[in-house]
Amino acid sequence: MNMNAEQRITKARIQLLTSYPFYGILSLKLILKKVETKTIIDENGKEQKYSQLETAGVDGKYFYYNEDFINSLTDSELKFIVVHEVMHCALRHLWRQEHRIPKLFNVACDYAIHSILKQDGIRDITMPDSALYNPEYDGMSAEQIYEKLLEEHADDDFQTVDDHSMWGNASNNNDGATSSSMEKDWETAVINAAKQAQQSSKNAGQIPGYFQRMIDELTNPIKDWRIILREFIEPEPNDYTFIRPDYRIDYDTFGCFLPSFNEENEKVEDIYFWIDTSGSVSETELNYIYSEVAGAIQQFDKFTGYLGFFDYNAYEPKRFEDFNSLKEIKPVGGGGTNFHAPFNWLNDHEISPKCVIMLTDGYCNFPDEDIIDCPVVWLITTKEIQAPWGKSIYLPLEEKE
């Protein structure tokens, strides 16, 4: 029996429920909606088909499709398209475009999706030859890929396998949905789909690795970064020493000395804070990050550190010893972003800090780990970005404003 496009999509979703329940369950959240193809007569009197949608796309509520496009796909390719559209929603690409060039960000999102699928090794699902994939982007978020594309391929003519023009449409429907509420709704859907998939089958119910990490981040409470910072840089208490014996133990009585235990040294010094003041960091974010530095140092009895700023260049860090001296340091910068700059500045000045703390939105190419020989903490305000090395800590600005 020949199936129409809607029936074929439905069949693909059912097959995913069996083979990949996580994706199958999420696919059922989207309502199928065919975009009609119109036949028009051109100036030469010939019939021409026209449609506002040539392939497929989603807006967070609907799965839009062009019937001719769906019928041009093999069953295996169709399952890929269904998974592809689901991932745009599950990864919340639809609501993360922000200030970025739409076309280029759409390309970055496709690269990110296909990298995840390649790494997870999905079987029985065929990625069309036209799908964008580059192993160079493995392990990178859409935002990180976008920055590389912007730097290296901004003028290239990319073609995506689907249409992204509907992103955000659902928030304009009459159901009262907003972009924020829909994004939260999909976060919940991802967690629930994972629970159901795990219950369905020991083998088929396994959650793709990327989403397992994402679910862990969504379900596990985030420890305050200042507590993590204290754990990371807090000095270890000195053990014991015979240099100053414990005179509470009388030698004449016991015939020996016992070593004395030193008090824990609460002084923290030679910590370098670098704040990203590039154009991609808003004034609100900058003010908040600046206040977080102040909050971090107040948890220590004594704190001697340095605060510097960077955009494409690094600006000389200023020494501070308390909250008052910190307040006197004024932000500078505002150009492009260069993560290499702060580390290069330290190396050029032959400075070996005990710890470097980078406060940033994360929108830049990360340097190699060997650029500095000391512990590095990346305090990143973008949830989807993690540094490839060092300690990454997410600072949830939206939750704390």
C-alpha positions in Angstrom: 0.0 0.0 0.0 1.3 3.4 -1.0 1.4 5.8 1.9 1.1 9.6 1.7 3.6 11.9 3.4 1.8 12.1 6.7 1.5 8.4 7.0 5.1 7.9 6.2 6.1 10.4 8.9 3.8 8.7 11.4 5.4 5.3 10.5 8.9 6.8 11.0 7.9 8.1 14.5 6.5 4.7 15.4 9.8 3.0 14.3 11.8 5.5 16.4 9.7 4.6 19.4 10.9 1.0 19.0 14.5 1.6 18.1 15.2 5.0 19.7 12.5 5.7 22.2 14.0 9.0 23.4 13.7 10.5 20.0 10.5 8.8 19.2 8.8 10.1 22.3 9.9 13.6 21.7 8.8 13.4 18.0 5.2 12.8 19.2 5.2 16.2 20.9 5.2 17.9 17.5 1.9 18.3 15.6 2.2 17.4 11.9 1.2 20.2 9.5 1.5 20.0 5.8 2.4 23.1 3.9 0.4 23.2 0.7 2.0 23.4 -2.7 0.3 25.7 -5.1 0.2 25.4 -8.8 0.6 28.6 -10.7 0.7 29.5 -14.4 3.8 31.3 -15.4 4.1 34.0 -18.1 4.6 31.3 -20.7 1.4 29.5 -19.8 3.2 26.6 -18.1 2.2 25.2 -14.7 4.7 25.7 -11.9 4.6 24.4 -8.4 5.2 26.9 -5.6 5.4 26.3 -1.8 6.4 28.5 1.1 8.3 25.5 2.4 10.5 23.4 0.2 11.6 20.8 2.8 10.6 20.5 6.5 10.9 22.6 9.7 9.7 23.1 13.2 8.6 26.0 15.4 8.5 24.1 18.7 4.8 23.2 18.3 4.4 22.0 14.7 6.4 19.8 12.4 5.9 21.5 9.0 6.6 19.5 5.9 6.4 19.7 2.1 4.8 16.5 0.8 7.0 16.3 -2.3 10.1 16.6 -0.1 9.0 13.9 2.2 8.2 11.5 -0.6 11.6 12.1 -2.1 13.3 10.6 0.9 14.0 6.9 1.7 12.5 5.5 4.9 15.9 5.7 6.5 16.5 9.3 5.5 13.0 10.3 6.7 13.8 9.0 10.2 16.9 11.2 10.1 14.8 14.2 9.2 12.4 13.5 12.1 15.3 13.1 14.5 16.9 16.3 13.1 13.8 18.4 13.7 13.3 17.0 17.2 16.9 17.8 18.1 16.4 21.5 17.1 13.7 21.7 19.7 15.4 19.5 22.3 18.6 21.5 22.1 16.5 24.7 22.1 18.2 26.0 19.0 14.9 27.9 18.2 15.4 30.2 21.1 19.1 30.7 21.2 19.8 32.8 18.0 19.8 36.1 19.9 22.1 38.7 18.1 23.6 36.2 15.7 23.3 36.2 11.9 20.3 33.9 11.3 21.6 32.0 8.3 25.0 31.4 9.8 23.6 30.3 13.2 21.2 27.9 11.4 24.2 26.3 9.7 26.1 26.1 13.1 23.0 24.3 14.6 23.0 21.7 11.8 26.7 21.1 12.3 26.1 20.6 16.0 23.2 18.2 15.5 25.0 16.0 12.9 28.1 15.9 15.1 26.1 14.5 18.0 24.4 11.9 15.8 27.8 10.8 14.3 29.3 10.5 17.8 26.3 8.5 19.1 26.6 6.1 16.1 22.9 5.9 15.3 22.0 2.9 13.2 19.3 2.5 10.6 19.1 6.2 10.1 20.8 7.6 7.0 22.2 11.1 6.9 21.6 12.6 3.5 24.7 13.5 1.5 23.7 17.2 1.6 23.7 17.2 5.4 26.4 19.4 6.9 29.1 17.6 8.9 32.7 18.4 9.8 34.6 16.3 12.4 36.4 19.6 13.4 33.2 20.6 15.2 32.8 17.4 17.2 32.1 18.2 20.8 31.3 21.9 20.2 28.0 23.7 20.9 26.2 25.6 18.2 27.4 28.9 19.6 31.0 27.7 19.5 30.7 26.5 15.9 29.0 29.8 15.0 32.1 31.7 16.2 34.4 29.6 14.1 32.1 30.0 11.0 32.0 33.7 11.6 35.7 33.9 11.7 36.6 31.5 8.9 33.5 30.9 6.6 31.2 33.9 7.0 30.9 34.3 3.2 30.5 30.6 2.3 27.2 29.5 0.7 25.9 26.8 2.9 22.7 24.8 2.3 20.8 23.2 5.2 18.7 20.0 5.0 15.7 21.8 6.4 14.0 25.2 6.7 14.6 27.3 9.8 12.4 30.2 8.9 9.6 29.1 11.2 11.7 29.3 14.4 9.7 31.3 16.9 6.4 31.1 15.0 4.6 29.1 17.7 5.0 31.9 20.3 2.8 34.0 18.0 -0.1 31.5 18.0 -3.2 32.2 20.0 -2.4 29.6 22.7 -0.6 32.2 24.9 2.8 30.5 24.5 6.0 32.6 24.8 9.5 31.7 23.7 10.6 31.4 27.3 7.7 29.1 28.3 8.2 26.9 25.2 11.9 26.6 25.9 11.2 25.5 29.5 8.5 23.2 28.2 11.0 21.4 26.0 13.5 21.1 28.8 10.8 19.3 30.8 9.9 17.2 27.8 13.6 16.1 27.3 13.8 14.9 31.0 10.4 13.1 30.8 11.3 11.4 27.5 14.6 10.2 29.0 12.7 8.6 32.0 10.2 6.9 29.7 13.0 5.7 27.3 15.0 4.2 30.1 11.9 2.2 31.2 11.0 0.9 27.8 14.0 -1.3 27.1 17.5 -1.9 28.5 19.0 -1.6 25.1 16.8 0.6 23.0 16.1 2.9 25.9 19.6 4.1 26.3 19.9 7.9 26.2 22.3 9.5 23.7 25.4 10.5 25.5 25.1 14.2 24.8 21.5 14.3 26.1 22.5 12.3 29.2 25.0 15.0 30.1 22.4 17.7 29.3 19.8 16.0 31.5 22.3 15.7 34.3 22.8 19.4 34.2 19.1 20.1 34.1 18.2 17.8 37.0 21.2 18.2 39.3 21.2 21.4 41.4 23.9 23.8 40.6 26.2 24.5 43.5 27.0 28.2 44.0 30.1 28.9 42.0 31.6 30.8 44.9 31.5 27.6 47.0 33.1 25.7 44.1 35.8 28.5 43.9 36.5 28.2 47.6 36.9 24.4 47.3 39.1 24.9 44.2 41.6 27.5 45.6 41.3 27.2 49.4 44.7 26.5 50.9 45.3 23.2 52.5 45.9 23.4 56.3 49.5 22.8 57.1 50.0 19.4 58.7 52.4 19.6 61.6 55.8 20.8 62.5 58.6 20.4 65.0 59.8 23.9 64.4 57.3 25.1 67.0 56.7 22.2 69.4 53.5 22.0 71.4 54.5 23.5 74.7 51.3 22.3 76.3 53.1 18.9 76.5 55.6 19.3 79.3 59.0 17.7 78.5 59.9 17.1 82.1 56.7 15.2 82.7 56.4 13.1 79.5 60.0 13.0 78.4 59.3 14.1 74.8 58.1 16.9 72.6 55.0 16.6 70.4 54.7 18.5 67.1 52.3 21.5 67.0 49.6 21.8 64.4 49.6 25.0 62.4 46.4 26.9 62.0 45.0 27.0 58.5 46.2 29.9 56.6 43.1 31.8 55.4 45.2 34.1 53.2 44.5 33.7 49.4 46.8 35.5 47.0 48.1 35.6 43.5 44.7 34.8 42.0 44.1 36.5 38.6 40.5 37.4 37.6 40.0 38.3 33.9 36.7 39.7 32.9 35.5 39.5 29.2 34.5 43.1 28.2 34.0 42.3 24.5 31.1 43.6 22.6 29.2 40.3 23.0 29.0 40.8 26.8 26.1 43.2 27.7 26.4 45.9 30.3 24.0 44.1 32.5 26.1 40.9 32.4 29.2 42.9 33.0 27.8 44.6 36.1 26.6 41.2 37.4 29.9 39.5 36.8 31.8 42.3 38.4 29.6 42.0 41.5 30.2 38.3 41.6 34.0 38.9 41.9 33.3 41.1 44.9 31.1 38.4 46.4 33.7 35.8 45.9 36.5 37.6 47.7 34.4 38.4 50.7 34.2 34.8 51.7 38.0 34.8 52.6 39.6 36.4 55.6 42.4 37.8 53.5 42.5 38.0 49.7 45.1 39.5 47.5 44.3 39.2 43.9 44.5 41.0 40.5 41.6 42.0 38.3 42.1 42.5 34.6 39.9 43.0 31.6 40.1 41.7 28.0 38.5 41.9 24.7 40.7 41.3 21.7 43.6 42.6 23.8 44.4 42.1 27.5 44.6 45.2 29.8 47.0 45.3 32.7 45.4 43.7 35.8 45.1 45.9 38.9 46.0 44.6 42.4 43.3 44.5 45.1 43.2 43.4 48.7 39.6 44.0 49.7 36.2 45.0 48.5 37.0 48.7 48.6 40.1 48.5 46.5 38.3 46.2 44.1 35.6 48.9 43.6 38.2 51.3 42.4 39.1 49.2 39.4 37.2 50.4 36.4 36.3 48.2 33.4 38.0 48.8 30.1 37.6 47.3 26.6 34.6 46.6 24.3 36.0 45.2 21.1 36.2 41.6 19.8 37.0 38.6 21.9 40.3 36.8 22.1 40.8 34.2 24.9 44.5 33.9 24.1 45.1 37.6 25.2 45.0 37.2 29.0 47.2 34.1 29.0 49.7 35.7 26.6 49.8 38.8 28.8 50.7 36.7 31.8 53.3 34.7 29.9 54.9 37.9 28.4 55.2 39.3 31.8 56.6 36.0 33.2 53.9 35.8 35.8 53.0 32.4 37.3 49.7 32.9 39.1 48.3 30.3 41.5 45.0 30.3 39.7 43.4 32.1 36.7 39.6 32.8 36.7 38.1 33.7 33.3 34.7 35.3 33.5 33.0 35.3 30.0 30.0 34.5 28.0 32.1 31.9 26.2 31.6 33.1 22.7 35.2 32.6 21.3 37.6 29.9 20.2 39.4 28.4 23.2 43.2 28.3 23.3 45.1 25.0 23.8 45.6 23.8 27.3 49.3 24.3 27.3 49.0 28.1 27.0 49.3 28.4 30.8 50.8 26.2 33.5 48.4 26.8 36.4 44.8 25.9 37.3 42.2 27.7 35.3 38.5 28.2 36.2 36.1 29.2 33.4 33.1 31.0 34.8 30.7 31.0 31.8 27.3 32.7 31.6 26.1 30.6 28.6 24.7 27.3 29.7 25.4 25.4 26.5 29.2 26.3 26.4 31.9 24.4 28.3 35.6 25.0 28.0 37.5 22.0 26.6 39.9 22.1 29.5 40.2 23.6 33.0 37.2 23.8 35.4 34.0 25.1 33.8 31.4 26.6 36.0 28.0 27.9 34.7 26.9 31.2 36.1 23.1 31.4 35.6 22.5 35.1 35.1 18.8 34.7 34.3 18.1 32.9 37.5 19.9 35.4 39.6 19.0 38.8 38.1 
